[in-house]
Amino acid sequence: MGSHRAGRFARNLGVEPRRKLLALHRQMDGCRLCPGVLGPVVHGEAVTSRVLLVGQAPGPREGTFGRPFAWTAGKTMFRWFERALGAGEEEFRSRVYIAAVARCFPGKAKGGGDRRPDAGEVANCRRYLEREVAILEPELVIPVGTLAIEQVLGEKAPLVEVVGRQRRVRYHGREMEVVCLPHPSGASTWPRTRPGASLLERSLRLISRHPAVARLFRRSKAVSPSGGALRAAPLRPSRAHPLPRGAGEG
Ligand code: SF4
């Protein structure tokens, strides 16, 4: 079954999925479905990958940069991946498809901080995630933060019960594995205190060992967030087909 899937994947990862992703990005760029959000639409590059990362929503700065996770939380998250996978931010962005529950900045909350997308906005934006899952057929989904985790798992659960574990889910009609990560926002101490720090480390280890991730990244040195070795193993070349930088961005 593995070789059959791999063969099918190799055929699917040609021009066609990328063309579909680019068409979807053009559609997203013109989306004005949610009156309460602030533009512009932000999406990642049209990377044809079997690994899908799902964030919450862009912050106030991401629109300027035209890419998700472009500010401080992103810096923290890419540092986690660099330690776990031995891959820097640009390499990660070129090999993993980065999506989000909502693609527009929702604005500020009354009490300060960024507003979470409301149920209507999440429902409106779900159509894009559905299409992305249909096009990419992911083997692994990595939801980042509680809203994305709820959407992928289909239930609310405390972070201590979902981070640090791998499970199989049915997401937008497809079976895949899921490994959850906490939100990397500096406002949250969860990933830096007990038991969050060790659960985060466990999730990163699970991600680094997942076959779909292993195919995407050559290992150089992989260390845990606390500095210890996570894993160091040479792996096969990437099967991702990244676009040239800037292509497909809104
Ligand atoms: S959040 Fe999603 S559905 Fe709403 S306007 Fe932005 S792209 Fe469209």
Residues whose N, C-alpha, C, O or C-beta is under 5 A from the ligand:
A	BS01	SF4	M28 C31 R32 L33 C34 V41 A102 R103 C104 E121 N124 C125
